[in-house]
């Protein structure tokens, strides 16, 4: 994962946990405030990138689905 330029997780807590693990387990230099991890001469950005679900679309599909008898 640290070979990427950006690593994304669903929520901020997961980002902080990943940064902490990189520091504790791998000995990486980290910047918790900016969610950066230095590894192998590179800086990796860690970001929360939540996945949205179009809930209303699924409700509409369910309401308009053919009835099974």
PyMOL Python script that loads the backbone (N, CA, C, O; Angstrom):
from pymol import cmd

cmd.read_pdbstr("""\
ATOM      1  N   UNK A   1       0.810  -1.193   0.000  1.00  0.00           N
ATOM      2  CA  UNK A   1       0.000   0.000   0.000  1.00  0.00           C
ATOM      3  C   UNK A   1       0.855   1.258   0.000  1.00  0.00           C
ATOM      4  O   UNK A   1       0.477   2.281  -0.572  1.00  0.00           O
ATOM      5  N   UNK A   2       1.997   1.172   0.641  1.00  0.00           N
ATOM      6  CA  UNK A   2       2.856   2.358   0.731  1.00  0.00           C
ATOM      7  C   UNK A   2       3.614   2.627  -0.564  1.00  0.00           C
ATOM      8  O   UNK A   2       4.417   3.557  -0.624  1.00  0.00           O
ATOM      9  N   UNK A   3       3.373   1.839  -1.583  1.00  0.00           N
ATOM     10  CA  UNK A   3       3.933   2.101  -2.894  1.00  0.00           C
ATOM     11  C   UNK A   3       3.059   3.059  -3.698  1.00  0.00           C
ATOM     12  O   UNK A   3       3.433   3.488  -4.790  1.00  0.00           O
ATOM     13  N   UNK A   4       1.894   3.388  -3.149  1.00  0.00           N
ATOM     14  CA  UNK A   4       0.959   4.306  -3.816  1.00  0.00           C
ATOM     15  C   UNK A   4       1.238   5.752  -3.404  1.00  0.00           C
ATOM     16  O   UNK A   4       1.871   6.005  -2.378  1.00  0.00           O
ATOM     17  N   UNK A   5       0.762   6.687  -4.210  1.00  0.00           N
ATOM     18  CA  UNK A   5       0.882   8.105  -3.856  1.00  0.00           C
ATOM     19  C   UNK A   5      -0.161   8.504  -2.825  1.00  0.00           C
ATOM     20  O   UNK A   5       0.101   9.330  -1.951  1.00  0.00           O
ATOM     21  N   UNK A   6      -1.353   7.906  -2.935  1.00  0.00           N
ATOM     22  CA  UNK A   6      -2.461   8.200  -2.025  1.00  0.00           C
ATOM     23  C   UNK A   6      -3.087   6.885  -1.598  1.00  0.00           C
ATOM     24  O   UNK A   6      -3.303   5.991  -2.417  1.00  0.00           O
ATOM     25  N   UNK A   7      -3.377   6.775  -0.301  1.00  0.00           N
ATOM     26  CA  UNK A   7      -4.080   5.613   0.226  1.00  0.00           C
ATOM     27  C   UNK A   7      -5.376   6.136   0.829  1.00  0.00           C
ATOM     28  O   UNK A   7      -5.352   7.043   1.661  1.00  0.00           O
ATOM     29  N   UNK A   8      -6.503   5.572   0.416  1.00  0.00           N
ATOM     30  CA  UNK A   8      -7.790   6.041   0.897  1.00  0.00           C
ATOM     31  C   UNK A   8      -8.490   5.020   1.761  1.00  0.00           C
ATOM     32  O   UNK A   8      -8.414   3.813   1.528  1.00  0.00           O
ATOM     33  N   UNK A   9      -9.179   5.539   2.773  1.00  0.00           N
ATOM     34  CA  UNK A   9      -9.997   4.717   3.661  1.00  0.00           C
ATOM     35  C   UNK A   9     -11.372   5.357   3.764  1.00  0.00           C
ATOM     36  O   UNK A   9     -11.553   6.518   3.397  1.00  0.00           O
ATOM     37  N   UNK A  10     -12.326   4.611   4.255  1.00  0.00           N
ATOM     38  CA  UNK A  10     -13.704   5.076   4.290  1.00  0.00           C
ATOM     39  C   UNK A  10     -13.928   6.229   5.278  1.00  0.00           C
ATOM     40  O   UNK A  10     -14.688   7.149   4.978  1.00  0.00           O
ATOM     41  N   UNK A  11     -13.283   6.195   6.446  1.00  0.00           N
ATOM     42  CA  UNK A  11     -13.488   7.245   7.449  1.00  0.00           C
ATOM     43  C   UNK A  11     -12.150   7.706   8.032  1.00  0.00           C
ATOM     44  O   UNK A  11     -11.131   7.026   7.904  1.00  0.00           O
ATOM     45  N   UNK A  12     -12.179   8.874   8.672  1.00  0.00           N
ATOM     46  CA  UNK A  12     -10.968   9.463   9.258  1.00  0.00           C
ATOM     47  C   UNK A  12     -10.305   8.554  10.295  1.00  0.00           C
ATOM     48  O   UNK A  12      -9.079   8.469  10.354  1.00  0.00           O
ATOM     49  N   UNK A  13     -11.112   7.879  11.106  1.00  0.00           N
ATOM     50  CA  UNK A  13     -10.542   7.002  12.143  1.00  0.00           C
ATOM     51  C   UNK A  13      -9.668   5.914  11.526  1.00  0.00           C
ATOM     52  O   UNK A  13      -8.628   5.565  12.085  1.00  0.00           O
ATOM     53  N   UNK A  14     -10.077   5.376  10.384  1.00  0.00           N
ATOM     54  CA  UNK A  14      -9.283   4.344   9.720  1.00  0.00           C
ATOM     55  C   UNK A  14      -7.964   4.924   9.208  1.00  0.00           C
ATOM     56  O   UNK A  14      -6.932   4.254   9.222  1.00  0.00           O
ATOM     57  N   UNK A  15      -8.013   6.179   8.756  1.00  0.00           N
ATOM     58  CA  UNK A  15      -6.793   6.847   8.290  1.00  0.00           C
ATOM     59  C   UNK A  15      -5.795   6.999   9.429  1.00  0.00           C
ATOM     60  O   UNK A  15      -4.616   6.677   9.282  1.00  0.00           O
ATOM     61  N   UNK A  16      -6.277   7.492  10.562  1.00  0.00           N
ATOM     62  CA  UNK A  16      -5.407   7.702  11.722  1.00  0.00           C
ATOM     63  C   UNK A  16      -4.838   6.368  12.195  1.00  0.00           C
ATOM     64  O   UNK A  16      -3.661   6.286  12.543  1.00  0.00           O
ATOM     65  N   UNK A  17      -5.662   5.327  12.209  1.00  0.00           N
ATOM     66  CA  UNK A  17      -5.192   4.010  12.617  1.00  0.00           C
ATOM     67  C   UNK A  17      -4.084   3.510  11.684  1.00  0.00           C
ATOM     68  O   UNK A  17      -3.088   2.954  12.146  1.00  0.00           O
ATOM     69  N   UNK A  18      -4.256   3.706  10.380  1.00  0.00           N
ATOM     70  CA  UNK A  18      -3.243   3.283   9.410  1.00  0.00           C
ATOM     71  C   UNK A  18      -1.932   4.029   9.629  1.00  0.00           C
ATOM     72  O   UNK A  18      -0.862   3.421   9.629  1.00  0.00           O
ATOM     73  N   UNK A  19      -2.013   5.347   9.816  1.00  0.00           N
ATOM     74  CA  UNK A  19      -0.816   6.163  10.049  1.00  0.00           C
ATOM     75  C   UNK A  19      -0.104   5.697  11.322  1.00  0.00           C
ATOM     76  O   UNK A  19       1.118   5.552  11.340  1.00  0.00           O
ATOM     77  N   UNK A  20      -0.873   5.466  12.378  1.00  0.00           N
ATOM     78  CA  UNK A  20      -0.284   4.985  13.638  1.00  0.00           C
ATOM     79  C   UNK A  20       0.393   3.629  13.455  1.00  0.00           C
ATOM     80  O   UNK A  20       1.484   3.406  13.981  1.00  0.00           O
ATOM     81  N   UNK A  21      -0.239   2.733  12.722  1.00  0.00           N
ATOM     82  CA  UNK A  21       0.338   1.407  12.482  1.00  0.00           C
ATOM     83  C   UNK A  21       1.637   1.505  11.684  1.00  0.00           C
ATOM     84  O   UNK A  21       2.590   0.773  11.949  1.00  0.00           O
ATOM     85  N   UNK A  22       1.673   2.410  10.709  1.00  0.00           N
ATOM     86  CA  UNK A  22       2.894   2.595   9.920  1.00  0.00           C
ATOM     87  C   UNK A  22       4.038   3.056  10.806  1.00  0.00           C
ATOM     88  O   UNK A  22       5.181   2.634  10.630  1.00  0.00           O
ATOM     89  N   UNK A  23       3.726   3.916  11.752  1.00  0.00           N
ATOM     90  CA  UNK A  23       4.766   4.401  12.653  1.00  0.00           C
ATOM     91  C   UNK A  23       5.200   3.312  13.629  1.00  0.00           C
ATOM     92  O   UNK A  23       6.395   3.075  13.806  1.00  0.00           O
ATOM     93  N   UNK A  24       4.239   2.653  14.259  1.00  0.00           N
ATOM     94  CA  UNK A  24       4.565   1.653  15.282  1.00  0.00           C
ATOM     95  C   UNK A  24       5.193   0.394  14.695  1.00  0.00           C
ATOM     96  O   UNK A  24       6.198  -0.097  15.210  1.00  0.00           O
ATOM     97  N   UNK A  25       4.615  -0.123  13.636  1.00  0.00           N
ATOM     98  CA  UNK A  25       5.054  -1.418  13.103  1.00  0.00           C
ATOM     99  C   UNK A  25       6.201  -1.319  12.111  1.00  0.00           C
ATOM    100  O   UNK A  25       7.055  -2.204  12.057  1.00  0.00           O
ATOM    101  N   UNK A  26       6.226  -0.241  11.320  1.00  0.00           N
ATOM    102  CA  UNK A  26       7.244  -0.124  10.283  1.00  0.00           C
ATOM    103  C   UNK A  26       8.317   0.911  10.604  1.00  0.00           C
ATOM    104  O   UNK A  26       9.340   0.987   9.922  1.00  0.00           O
ATOM    105  N   UNK A  27       8.078   1.711  11.651  1.00  0.00           N
ATOM    106  CA  UNK A  27       9.044   2.738  12.019  1.00  0.00           C
ATOM    107  C   UNK A  27       9.056   3.933  11.077  1.00  0.00           C
ATOM    108  O   UNK A  27      10.043   4.667  11.020  1.00  0.00           O
ATOM    109  N   UNK A  28       7.976   4.133  10.341  1.00  0.00           N
ATOM    110  CA  UNK A  28       7.897   5.246   9.397  1.00  0.00           C
ATOM    111  C   UNK A  28       7.776   6.572  10.136  1.00  0.00           C
ATOM    112  O   UNK A  28       7.215   6.651  11.228  1.00  0.00           O
ATOM    113  N   UNK A  29       8.313   7.599   9.513  1.00  0.00           N
ATOM    114  CA  UNK A  29       8.063   8.955   9.993  1.00  0.00           C
ATOM    115  C   UNK A  29       6.683   9.349   9.522  1.00  0.00           C
ATOM    116  O   UNK A  29       6.337   9.137   8.359  1.00  0.00           O
ATOM    117  N   UNK A  30       5.889   9.921  10.412  1.00  0.00           N
ATOM    118  CA  UNK A  30       4.524  10.276  10.047  1.00  0.00           C
ATOM    119  C   UNK A  30       4.199  11.702  10.470  1.00  0.00           C
ATOM    120  O   UNK A  30       4.809  12.254  11.386  1.00  0.00           O
ATOM    121  N   UNK A  31       3.242  12.273   9.792  1.00  0.00           N
ATOM    122  CA  UNK A  31       2.677  13.575  10.143  1.00  0.00           C
ATOM    123  C   UNK A  31       1.189  13.332  10.359  1.00  0.00           C
ATOM    124  O   UNK A  31       0.422  13.263   9.398  1.00  0.00           O
ATOM    125  N   UNK A  32       0.782  13.201  11.618  1.00  0.00           N
ATOM    126  CA  UNK A  32      -0.615  12.883  11.927  1.00  0.00           C
ATOM    127  C   UNK A  32      -1.568  14.010  11.546  1.00  0.00           C
ATOM    128  O   UNK A  32      -2.698  13.764  11.126  1.00  0.00           O
ATOM    129  N   UNK A  33      -1.103  15.238  11.696  1.00  0.00           N
ATOM    130  CA  UNK A  33      -1.963  16.386  11.395  1.00  0.00           C
ATOM    131  C   UNK A  33      -2.363  16.395   9.916  1.00  0.00           C
ATOM    132  O   UNK A  33      -3.523  16.648   9.589  1.00  0.00           O
ATOM    133  N   UNK A  34      -1.424  16.124   9.039  1.00  0.00           N
ATOM    134  CA  UNK A  34      -1.679  16.149   7.599  1.00  0.00           C
ATOM    135  C   UNK A  34      -1.863  14.757   6.991  1.00  0.00           C
ATOM    136  O   UNK A  34      -2.024  14.614   5.779  1.00  0.00           O
ATOM    137  N   UNK A  35      -1.837  13.731   7.856  1.00  0.00           N
ATOM    138  CA  UNK A  35      -1.991  12.337   7.426  1.00  0.00           C
ATOM    139  C   UNK A  35      -1.017  11.973   6.312  1.00  0.00           C
ATOM    140  O   UNK A  35      -1.410  11.590   5.210  1.00  0.00           O
ATOM    141  N   UNK A  36       0.272  12.106   6.639  1.00  0.00           N
ATOM    142  CA  UNK A  36       1.341  11.766   5.705  1.00  0.00           C
ATOM    143  C   UNK A  36       2.220  10.681   6.314  1.00  0.00           C
ATOM    144  O   UNK A  36       2.462  10.672   7.521  1.00  0.00           O
ATOM    145  N   UNK A  37       2.688   9.782   5.486  1.00  0.00           N
ATOM    146  CA  UNK A  37       3.594   8.712   5.913  1.00  0.00           C
ATOM    147  C   UNK A  37       4.808   8.752   5.000  1.00  0.00           C
ATOM    148  O   UNK A  37       4.671   8.726   3.777  1.00  0.00           O
ATOM    149  N   UNK A  38       5.999   8.815   5.591  1.00  0.00           N
ATOM    150  CA  UNK A  38       7.235   8.749   4.809  1.00  0.00           C
ATOM    151  C   UNK A  38       7.747   7.317   4.856  1.00  0.00           C
ATOM    152  O   UNK A  38       7.927   6.732   5.924  1.00  0.00           O
ATOM    153  N   UNK A  39       7.978   6.767   3.659  1.00  0.00           N
ATOM    154  CA  UNK A  39       8.444   5.377   3.578  1.00  0.00           C
ATOM    155  C   UNK A  39       9.239   5.197   2.292  1.00  0.00           C
ATOM    156  O   UNK A  39       8.767   5.551   1.211  1.00  0.00           O
ATOM    157  N   UNK A  40      10.421   4.658   2.404  1.00  0.00           N
ATOM    158  CA  UNK A  40      11.247   4.385   1.236  1.00  0.00           C
ATOM    159  C   UNK A  40      11.595   5.622   0.431  1.00  0.00           C
ATOM    160  O   UNK A  40      11.671   5.568  -0.797  1.00  0.00           O
ATOM    161  N   UNK A  41      11.806   6.739   1.117  1.00  0.00           N
ATOM    162  CA  UNK A  41      12.167   7.980   0.439  1.00  0.00           C
ATOM    163  C   UNK A  41      10.995   8.676  -0.235  1.00  0.00           C
ATOM    164  O   UNK A  41      11.189   9.624  -0.996  1.00  0.00           O
ATOM    165  N   UNK A  42       9.795   8.217   0.036  1.00  0.00           N
ATOM    166  CA  UNK A  42       8.593   8.796  -0.559  1.00  0.00           C
ATOM    167  C   UNK A  42       7.635   9.262   0.526  1.00  0.00           C
ATOM    168  O   UNK A  42       7.708   8.815   1.671  1.00  0.00           O
ATOM    169  N   UNK A  43       6.753  10.150   0.160  1.00  0.00           N
ATOM    170  CA  UNK A  43       5.694  10.580   1.063  1.00  0.00           C
ATOM    171  C   UNK A  43       4.357  10.118   0.504  1.00  0.00           C
ATOM    172  O   UNK A  43       4.009  10.402  -0.642  1.00  0.00           O
ATOM    173  N   UNK A  44       3.621   9.406   1.334  1.00  0.00           N
ATOM    174  CA  UNK A  44       2.322   8.857   0.945  1.00  0.00           C
ATOM    175  C   UNK A  44       1.233   9.638   1.675  1.00  0.00           C
ATOM    176  O   UNK A  44       1.280   9.782   2.897  1.00  0.00           O
ATOM    177  N   UNK A  45       0.259  10.138   0.928  1.00  0.00           N
ATOM    178  CA  UNK A  45      -0.876  10.843   1.517  1.00  0.00           C
ATOM    179  C   UNK A  45      -1.943   9.827   1.886  1.00  0.00           C
ATOM    180  O   UNK A  45      -2.227   8.907   1.119  1.00  0.00           O
ATOM    181  N   UNK A  46      -2.529   9.995   3.059  1.00  0.00           N
ATOM    182  CA  UNK A  46      -3.609   9.129   3.520  1.00  0.00           C
ATOM    183  C   UNK A  46      -4.855  10.000   3.634  1.00  0.00           C
ATOM    184  O   UNK A  46      -4.827  11.041   4.290  1.00  0.00           O
ATOM    185  N   UNK A  47      -5.939   9.584   3.004  1.00  0.00           N
ATOM    186  CA  UNK A  47      -7.139  10.409   2.953  1.00  0.00           C
ATOM    187  C   UNK A  47      -8.391   9.588   3.218  1.00  0.00           C
ATOM    188  O   UNK A  47      -8.460   8.404   2.890  1.00  0.00           O
ATOM    189  N   UNK A  48      -9.379  10.244   3.819  1.00  0.00           N
ATOM    190  CA  UNK A  48     -10.707   9.649   3.966  1.00  0.00           C
ATOM    191  C   UNK A  48     -11.462   9.920   2.678  1.00  0.00           C
ATOM    192  O   UNK A  48     -11.670  11.072   2.297  1.00  0.00           O
ATOM    193  N   UNK A  49     -11.869   8.851   2.012  1.00  0.00           N
ATOM    194  CA  UNK A  49     -12.592   8.949   0.740  1.00  0.00           C
ATOM    195  C   UNK A  49     -13.838   8.071   0.837  1.00  0.00           C
ATOM    196  O   UNK A  49     -13.879   6.975   0.279  1.00  0.00           O
ATOM    197  N   UNK A  50     -14.845   8.558   1.544  1.00  0.00           N
ATOM    198  CA  UNK A  50     -16.034   7.726   1.764  1.00  0.00           C
ATOM    199  C   UNK A  50     -16.749   7.392   0.462  1.00  0.00           C
ATOM    200  O   UNK A  50     -16.790   8.184  -0.480  1.00  0.00           O
ATOM    201  N   UNK A  51     -17.299   6.211   0.448  1.00  0.00           N
ATOM    202  CA  UNK A  51     -18.051   5.746  -0.708  1.00  0.00           C
ATOM    203  C   UNK A  51     -19.524   6.053  -0.455  1.00  0.00           C
ATOM    204  O   UNK A  51     -20.085   5.637   0.559  1.00  0.00           O
ATOM    205  N   UNK A  52     -20.136   6.767  -1.363  1.00  0.00           N
ATOM    206  CA  UNK A  52     -21.545   7.082  -1.223  1.00  0.00           C
ATOM    207  C   UNK A  52     -22.413   6.007  -1.861  1.00  0.00           C
ATOM    208  O   UNK A  52     -22.028   5.384  -2.851  1.00  0.00           O
ATOM    209  N   UNK A  53     -23.561   5.807  -1.291  1.00  0.00           N
ATOM    210  CA  UNK A  53     -24.525   4.859  -1.826  1.00  0.00           C
ATOM    211  C   UNK A  53     -25.779   5.645  -2.184  1.00  0.00           C
ATOM    212  O   UNK A  53     -26.333   6.338  -1.330  1.00  0.00           O
ATOM    213  N   UNK A  54     -26.241   5.551  -3.441  1.00  0.00           N
ATOM    214  CA  UNK A  54     -27.429   6.298  -3.859  1.00  0.00           C
ATOM    215  C   UNK A  54     -28.711   5.653  -3.304  1.00  0.00           C
ATOM    216  O   UNK A  54     -29.439   4.975  -4.029  1.00  0.00           O
ATOM    217  N   UNK A  55     -28.969   5.874  -2.022  1.00  0.00           N
ATOM    218  CA  UNK A  55     -30.056   5.207  -1.308  1.00  0.00           C
ATOM    219  C   UNK A  55     -31.408   5.423  -1.991  1.00  0.00           C
ATOM    220  O   UNK A  55     -32.171   4.472  -2.163  1.00  0.00           O
ATOM    221  N   UNK A  56     -31.707   6.655  -2.377  1.00  0.00           N
ATOM    222  CA  UNK A  56     -33.014   6.940  -2.987  1.00  0.00           C
ATOM    223  C   UNK A  56     -33.215   6.156  -4.285  1.00  0.00           C
ATOM    224  O   UNK A  56     -34.327   5.731  -4.601  1.00  0.00           O
ATOM    225  N   UNK A  57     -32.126   5.971  -5.027  1.00  0.00           N
ATOM    226  CA  UNK A  57     -32.225   5.197  -6.275  1.00  0.00           C
ATOM    227  C   UNK A  57     -32.632   3.755  -5.996  1.00  0.00           C
ATOM    228  O   UNK A  57     -33.451   3.188  -6.719  1.00  0.00           O
ATOM    229  N   UNK A  58     -32.059   3.159  -4.944  1.00  0.00           N
ATOM    230  CA  UNK A  58     -32.395   1.782  -4.610  1.00  0.00           C
ATOM    231  C   UNK A  58     -33.823   1.670  -4.088  1.00  0.00           C
ATOM    232  O   UNK A  58     -34.504   0.677  -4.347  1.00  0.00           O
ATOM    233  N   UNK A  59     -34.272   2.666  -3.368  1.00  0.00           N
ATOM    234  CA  UNK A  59     -35.657   2.667  -2.897  1.00  0.00           C
ATOM    235  C   UNK A  59     -36.603   2.720  -4.096  1.00  0.00           C
ATOM    236  O   UNK A  59     -37.580   1.973  -4.157  1.00  0.00           O
ATOM    237  N   UNK A  60     -36.310   3.599  -5.040  1.00  0.00           N
ATOM    238  CA  UNK A  60     -37.141   3.724  -6.243  1.00  0.00           C
ATOM    239  C   UNK A  60     -37.159   2.424  -7.033  1.00  0.00           C
ATOM    240  O   UNK A  60     -38.215   1.987  -7.489  1.00  0.00           O
ATOM    241  N   UNK A  61     -35.999   1.806  -7.196  1.00  0.00           N
ATOM    242  CA  UNK A  61     -35.943   0.525  -7.916  1.00  0.00           C
ATOM    243  C   UNK A  61     -36.780  -0.540  -7.217  1.00  0.00           C
ATOM    244  O   UNK A  61     -37.483  -1.311  -7.870  1.00  0.00           O
ATOM    245  N   UNK A  62     -36.704  -0.580  -5.893  1.00  0.00           N
ATOM    246  CA  UNK A  62     -37.469  -1.573  -5.139  1.00  0.00           C
ATOM    247  C   UNK A  62     -38.968  -1.305  -5.252  1.00  0.00           C
ATOM    248  O   UNK A  62     -39.754  -2.240  -5.405  1.00  0.00           O
ATOM    249  N   UNK A  63     -39.364  -0.046  -5.179  1.00  0.00           N
ATOM    250  CA  UNK A  63     -40.778   0.294  -5.279  1.00  0.00           C
ATOM    251  C   UNK A  63     -41.353  -0.015  -6.663  1.00  0.00           C
ATOM    252  O   UNK A  63     -42.528  -0.362  -6.788  1.00  0.00           O
ATOM    253  N   UNK A  64     -40.528   0.112  -7.690  1.00  0.00           N
ATOM    254  CA  UNK A  64     -40.998  -0.098  -9.057  1.00  0.00           C
ATOM    255  C   UNK A  64     -40.700  -1.494  -9.604  1.00  0.00           C
ATOM    256  O   UNK A  64     -40.986  -1.773 -10.768  1.00  0.00           O
ATOM    257  N   UNK A  65     -40.140  -2.358  -8.792  1.00  0.00           N
ATOM    258  CA  UNK A  65     -39.813  -3.713  -9.237  1.00  0.00           C
ATOM    259  C   UNK A  65     -41.101  -4.495  -9.488  1.00  0.00           C
ATOM    260  O   UNK A  65     -42.095  -4.305  -8.786  1.00  0.00           O
ATOM    261  N   UNK A  66     -41.081  -5.373 -10.488  1.00  0.00           N
ATOM    262  CA  UNK A  66     -42.270  -6.194 -10.748  1.00  0.00           C
ATOM    263  C   UNK A  66     -42.587  -7.071  -9.532  1.00  0.00           C
ATOM    264  O   UNK A  66     -41.695  -7.616  -8.883  1.00  0.00           O
ATOM    265  N   UNK A  67     -43.843  -7.182  -9.257  1.00  0.00           N
ATOM    266  CA  UNK A  67     -44.294  -8.002  -8.113  1.00  0.00           C
ATOM    267  C   UNK A  67     -44.238  -9.466  -8.512  1.00  0.00           C
ATOM    268  O   UNK A  67     -44.658  -9.841  -9.607  1.00  0.00           O
ATOM    269  N   UNK A  68     -43.719 -10.279  -7.620  1.00  0.00           N
ATOM    270  CA  UNK A  68     -43.642 -11.724  -7.848  1.00  0.00           C
ATOM    271  C   UNK A  68     -44.818 -12.360  -7.111  1.00  0.00           C
ATOM    272  O   UNK A  68     -45.039 -12.091  -5.930  1.00  0.00           O
ATOM    273  N   UNK A  69     -45.564 -13.196  -7.810  1.00  0.00           N
ATOM    274  CA  UNK A  69     -46.716 -13.808  -7.146  1.00  0.00           C
ATOM    275  C   UNK A  69     -46.485 -15.250  -6.806  1.00  0.00           C
ATOM    276  O   UNK A  69     -47.366 -15.901  -6.244  1.00  0.00           O
TER     277      UNK A  69
END
""", "prot")
cmd.dss("prot")
cmd.show_as("cartoon", "prot")
cmd.util.cbc("prot")
cmd.orient("prot")
